[in-house]
Amino acid sequence: MDLINEISRTVIWLIRAGVTFRVCYCFFRLIMADEESSMYKKRAKNTLLFYVIAESAFVIKSLVMSYYS
């Protein structure tokens, strides 16, 4: 059980770091490239959507693990 929790915490940390860097990259590119701004807005929006779904999956996993423990 401890191994599963440790792996989950590591994956959540990696997801948060990746989303942070990706959104920052999209915003910096949005500032630099005016003609491609809609593409980077969409990419930033999709990244944030991925983050919400990923966090939701880990919350559901946590609820299921606490229910059956």
ZADO-1210 file (C-alpha; in nm, 4 decimals, padded with zeros to 6 digits):
<atoms>
<atom x="00.0000" y="00.0000" z="00.0000" code="MET" pos="1"/>
<atom x="00.2865" y="00.2381" z="00.0763" code="ASP" pos="2"/>
<atom x="00.4427" y="00.1676" z="-00.2616" code="LEU" pos="3"/>
<atom x="00.1199" y="00.2600" z="-00.4420" code="ILE" pos="4"/>
<atom x="00.0918" y="00.5854" z="-00.2465" code="ASN" pos="5"/>
<atom x="00.4555" y="00.6730" z="-00.3153" code="GLU" pos="6"/>
<atom x="00.4152" y="00.6079" z="-00.6877" code="ILE" pos="7"/>
<atom x="00.0952" y="00.8150" z="-00.6922" code="SER" pos="8"/>
<atom x="00.2625" y="01.1085" z="-00.5186" code="ARG" pos="9"/>
<atom x="00.5536" y="01.0930" z="-00.7624" code="THR" pos="10"/>
<atom x="00.3264" y="01.0844" z="-01.0672" code="VAL" pos="11"/>
<atom x="00.1159" y="01.3731" z="-00.9327" code="ILE" pos="12"/>
<atom x="00.4325" y="01.5759" z="-00.8739" code="TRP" pos="13"/>
<atom x="00.5540" y="01.5056" z="-01.2283" code="LEU" pos="14"/>
<atom x="00.2161" y="01.5991" z="-01.3755" code="ILE" pos="15"/>
<atom x="00.2066" y="01.9265" z="-01.1823" code="ARG" pos="16"/>
<atom x="00.5603" y="02.0167" z="-01.2854" code="ALA" pos="17"/>
<atom x="00.4955" y="01.9274" z="-01.6491" code="GLY" pos="18"/>
<atom x="00.1726" y="02.1252" z="-01.6639" code="VAL" pos="19"/>
<atom x="00.3397" y="02.4268" z="-01.5047" code="THR" pos="20"/>
<atom x="00.6252" y="02.4249" z="-01.7545" code="PHE" pos="21"/>
<atom x="00.3926" y="02.3636" z="-02.0498" code="ARG" pos="22"/>
<atom x="00.1582" y="02.6502" z="-01.9586" code="VAL" pos="23"/>
<atom x="00.4539" y="02.8846" z="-01.9023" code="CYS" pos="24"/>
<atom x="00.5983" y="02.7828" z="-02.2396" code="TYR" pos="25"/>
<atom x="00.2650" y="02.8450" z="-02.4132" code="CYS" pos="26"/>
<atom x="00.2295" y="03.1877" z="-02.2517" code="PHE" pos="27"/>
<atom x="00.5835" y="03.2877" z="-02.3459" code="PHE" pos="28"/>
<atom x="00.5254" y="03.1745" z="-02.7037" code="ARG" pos="29"/>
<atom x="00.1940" y="03.3609" z="-02.7020" code="LEU" pos="30"/>
<atom x="00.3779" y="03.6814" z="-02.6138" code="ILE" pos="31"/>
<atom x="00.6447" y="03.6293" z="-02.8809" code="MET" pos="32"/>
<atom x="00.4369" y="03.5046" z="-03.1760" code="ALA" pos="33"/>
<atom x="00.1273" y="03.7110" z="-03.2533" code="ASP" pos="34"/>
<atom x="00.0273" y="03.5201" z="-03.5650" code="GLU" pos="35"/>
<atom x="00.0211" y="03.1863" z="-03.3796" code="GLU" pos="36"/>
<atom x="-00.1534" y="03.3136" z="-03.0672" code="SER" pos="37"/>
<atom x="-00.4751" y="03.1152" z="-03.1160" code="SER" pos="38"/>
<atom x="-00.2784" y="02.7904" z="-03.1442" code="MET" pos="39"/>
<atom x="-00.0912" y="02.8526" z="-02.8178" code="TYR" pos="40"/>
<atom x="-00.4089" y="02.9610" z="-02.6384" code="LYS" pos="41"/>
<atom x="-00.5684" y="02.6329" z="-02.7395" code="LYS" pos="42"/>
<atom x="-00.2619" y="02.4360" z="-02.6285" code="ARG" pos="43"/>
<atom x="-00.2606" y="02.6093" z="-02.2884" code="ALA" pos="44"/>
<atom x="-00.6333" y="02.5416" z="-02.2496" code="LYS" pos="45"/>
<atom x="-00.5863" y="02.1737" z="-02.3400" code="ASN" pos="46"/>
<atom x="-00.2984" y="02.1462" z="-02.0925" code="THR" pos="47"/>
<atom x="-00.5146" y="02.2847" z="-01.8128" code="LEU" pos="48"/>
<atom x="-00.7957" y="02.0469" z="-01.9107" code="LEU" pos="49"/>
<atom x="-00.5494" y="01.7557" z="-01.8921" code="PHE" pos="50"/>
<atom x="-00.4434" y="01.8722" z="-01.5459" code="TYR" pos="51"/>
<atom x="-00.8024" y="01.8787" z="-01.4178" code="VAL" pos="52"/>
<atom x="-00.8710" y="01.5304" z="-01.5554" code="ILE" pos="53"/>
<atom x="-00.5448" y="01.3911" z="-01.4155" code="ALA" pos="54"/>
<atom x="-00.6078" y="01.5339" z="-01.0685" code="GLU" pos="55"/>
<atom x="-00.9635" y="01.3984" z="-01.0792" code="SER" pos="56"/>
<atom x="-00.8359" y="01.0517" z="-01.1611" code="ALA" pos="57"/>
<atom x="-00.6057" y="01.0535" z="-00.8592" code="PHE" pos="58"/>
<atom x="-00.8842" y="01.1800" z="-00.6332" code="VAL" pos="59"/>
<atom x="-01.1080" y="00.8965" z="-00.7512" code="ILE" pos="60"/>
<atom x="-00.8242" y="00.6486" z="-00.6913" code="LYS" pos="61"/>
<atom x="-00.7811" y="00.7862" z="-00.3419" code="SER" pos="62"/>
<atom x="-01.1524" y="00.7567" z="-00.2685" code="LEU" pos="63"/>
<atom x="-01.1635" y="00.3986" z="-00.3916" code="VAL" pos="64"/>
<atom x="-00.8548" y="00.3022" z="-00.1923" code="MET" pos="65"/>
<atom x="-00.9960" y="00.4558" z="00.1274" code="SER" pos="66"/>
<atom x="-01.3355" y="00.2920" z="00.0724" code="TYR" pos="67"/>
<atom x="-01.1966" y="-00.0600" z="00.0306" code="TYR" pos="68"/>
<atom x="-00.9290" y="-00.0310" z="00.3007" code="SER" pos="69"/>
</atoms>
